[in-house]
Amino acid sequence: MHLYLLEDSRTDGDLVTRFIQRARPHWQVHVANSLKQARQDPACQKADLLLLDIHLPDGSGLDLLLELRAQHFTQAIVMLTGHGDEESAVRALKAGANDYISKRGDYLERLPQLLEQALLRQQGHASFSDKQLRVLYVEHDAHDIDLTYRHLSRHAPHLQLEVCRSGLECEQRLAEGEQPDVLLIDYRLPGENALELVQRLFSNGSLNLPVVLITGQGNEDVAAQALRLGISDYLVKHPAYLFELPALLERARRDHQLQQEQRAHRHSLQNLRLQAAAFQSSHNGILITDLRQRICSVNPALCQLTGYCEDELIDQRPSLLNSGLHDGDFYQELWQTLMDQGHWEGQLWNRSKDGQVRLLRVSISRILGDHGLPKHYVAVYTDLSQLQQAQSQLQHLSHYDALTDLPNRLLLTTHLEHWLELAHQSPDDNHAVAVLHLDLDNFSRINDSLGQRNGNQLLKTFARRLQRSLNAQETLGRLGSDEFVLLISHCQAEHAALRAQELLACCEEPFRLDTQEQYVHACIGISLSSPNISAELLLEHADTALHKAKQRGRQQVTFYREDDGHAARQHLALENRLRQALNRNEFQLYYQPLARLDNGKVVGAEALLRWLPKDGQSVGPAEFIPLLEDSGLIVPIGQWVLEQACEQAQRWLQAGFKLQTMAVNISPAQLKLAPVLRQVQHTLANSGLPADILELEVTESGLLENSRKTLAVLNNLRGLGVRIAVDDFGTGYSSLAYLSQLPLDKLKIDRSFVMRLHESPRDASIVRAIIAMANELGLHILAEGVESAEQAQHLSGLGAQLFQGFWLSPAIPAECFAEQFLSRQPG
């Protein structure tokens, strides 16, 4: 190691030499006392390291530094400065010095280590000066351009200089051509300064290279602004500034490349950390082996998947996990594909540590090294057992009812199609298939009053009761809500009827719900297969028979007959006509008078719906009203009836007619499906009818359905001022206690009791009891269906106040009603 010391003070030179030789005995120190001596001494150019004093009797150490750097000598150079001479030190560093040290304090003790560090830095950076350095020089002064060209071509020929004479030309060059290594800009440019140009380049993102600023003397403030802006370095023009320029440009490029490398290194570290985090946190098991198929890395998910800890897997072969379910040909094909294509993906059965066999989706890939040669294999394992379980559950849910776990319609239809196919292949009548369609009559009342939880419990209990009686030739399923279907193969009519009775017997025992005992009833429709009948049609026949059974009452069983199908088609045709009737204005309201029994005075009217089809004969209410309720059409048509009746009553009042009551029927379906309270509020507001004129009639059976909700609706209606009447009273099962909770104004005795009033003492007693109960509750009584003076007289004697019926008048159009029964208010 050769150190060359240039020191004008022989005392300081001797002191440095002796200290260095003691601290680094293997170093050889050469000493010169003047700039001239150093220039003439060959050892100066051959030395590994130069320590140059800045202040010399015949010049400056800076001059030698500039000369050596201009001649491309790559020694490490450290400058010796006096105390407080930091400005010279900065100039030296810009000219290419590796470091400097001031002659003060313990500088001799720090000097050996500082010299070694400078030498290491220079050795690391020496390769930069051997490369060509492309410089884009932005300068408009022709003299400075020529001077810089000539100096660099002589002293730094590895610098390739390209000139732009304005900021605009510089921007165009950077946008179009190959990027230079360094951008050198003179502060003064045509129409702007260098800081404005650099700020513009940085802002539009087109600048990713080091920038060196050349500025005039005394512009240190400009230099400071430049550094804050992000410029790499600056050079102040002085007589020897061009000697400093090559080293400054080299350092700018070197620092920029180091920054880029550091940034890339940080990005690489971030990617490695991210990849490691993904490896560790992945829910998929990951296994990496070397080329000898020895496991070298596993992630936690693989340990959890296999039951082995990491130490148990490292250095083992993946064959440790083989299940034994795949033969040698399978693995040979796997490895052949991996060798040919570099990737294999498929399903594997692997065995975990506890012996459990799992189905896995495995993806194996070959990892290539730096020279494109295989280095490792990586396998990614996805557990398919949960997916298999989910698919099984989905398959089950698609074929079985979620509540009762009975076959649903889809699976029932599949079974029925299979049994029908077997029956069609056999000429024997004993191969006939029976479909028993069962429906619970009063389930909706229990579900509405006791809540869905109790309703579900009832259905599950009922399903278990039905299942207990099944045999191998039967399949029980649930269609939904309270409907069940029993399929029976090899069945004849007598056996089907017997099984239907056995199913109905399941309703005889009460159901215990929330410490209460509840009873349900059922009806069953039965259809028997015939040659070439489809499963869907056989189910439709059973449904038609069920509908007919429900019309007959509770606990009824009905077989399908061919004429039932004709009736069902007529029923469907009638429903389709009903759906068009409202739009065609085929509905009309007729009004039947409500009168006092004591003097026959008419006090109000009941609005009754009539259907007058334009394409056929009229259809009676007894035929189309139940159809409206079954189809849900009662909701929009009921709203229309309410609006028309209220508007008609208001027109009569505005015309001066006396009217105390306008009665409108509200069906149970409306109470259940429609927002009755909002409809009534809206109708009263739009029509202007006083609320106490409107009387809403609800059937006794309707009050019992969804009793809690019904009670709330009736209380809210009563709060509006609307009166509430119970229609067809006596046909239901109302108790005095229940009636006392309802906000009622009137009871209407059903016409069936009035018709038999003279013939049946029992009916007369019932009427008398109803009237007594009404009086006890403070309710008015109206008798329906009065057809004779004898009936009216008898009812009056029993204490009834009001009546309606054919004895006074049937329902008639509004014009006729006003003409016959309404009188104008006096005045």
Secondary structure as UniProt FT lines:
FT   STRAND          2..6
FT   HELIX           10..23
FT   TURN            25..26
FT   STRAND          28..32
FT   HELIX           35..40
FT   HELIX           42..46
FT   STRAND          49..53
FT   STRAND          55..56
FT   TURN            57..58
FT   STRAND          59..60
FT   HELIX           61..70
FT   TURN            71..72
FT   STRAND          76..81
FT   TURN            83..84
FT   HELIX           86..95
FT   STRAND          99..102
FT   TURN            105..106
FT   HELIX           107..129
FT   STRAND          133..138
FT   HELIX           142..155
FT   TURN            157..158
FT   STRAND          159..164
FT   HELIX           167..176
FT   STRAND          182..186
FT   STRAND          188..189
FT   TURN            190..191
FT   STRAND          192..193
FT   HELIX           194..203
FT   TURN            204..205
FT   STRAND          211..215
FT   TURN            217..218
FT   HELIX           220..229
FT   STRAND          233..236
FT   TURN            239..240
FT   HELIX           241..281
FT   STRAND          285..289
FT   TURN            291..292
FT   STRAND          295..298
FT   HELIX           300..306
FT   HELIX           310..313
FT   TURN            314..315
FT   HELIX           318..321
FT   HELIX           328..341
FT   STRAND          343..351
FT   TURN            353..354
FT   STRAND          357..368
FT   TURN            370..371
FT   STRAND          374..383
FT   HELIX           385..399
FT   TURN            402..404
FT   HELIX           409..425
FT   HELIX           429..431
FT   STRAND          434..440
FT   HELIX           443..450
FT   HELIX           452..467
FT   TURN            468..469
FT   TURN            472..473
FT   STRAND          474..480
FT   TURN            481..482
FT   STRAND          483..488
FT   HELIX           493..504
FT   HELIX           505..507
FT   STRAND          511..513
FT   TURN            514..515
FT   STRAND          516..518
FT   STRAND          522..528
FT   TURN            531..532
FT   HELIX           535..552
FT   STRAND          557..559
FT   HELIX           562..581
FT   TURN            582..585
FT   STRAND          587..596
FT   TURN            597..599
FT   STRAND          602..611
FT   TURN            614..615
FT   HELIX           621..631
FT   TURN            632..633
FT   HELIX           634..654
FT   TURN            655..656
FT   STRAND          661..666
FT   HELIX           668..673
FT   HELIX           676..687
FT   HELIX           691..693
FT   STRAND          694..699
FT   HELIX           700..704
FT   TURN            705..706
FT   HELIX           707..720
FT   STRAND          723..729
FT   HELIX           736..741
FT   STRAND          746..749
FT   HELIX           751..755
FT   TURN            756..759
FT   HELIX           761..777
FT   STRAND          780..783
FT   HELIX           789..798
FT   STRAND          802..803
FT   TURN            806..808
FT   HELIX           814..821
//
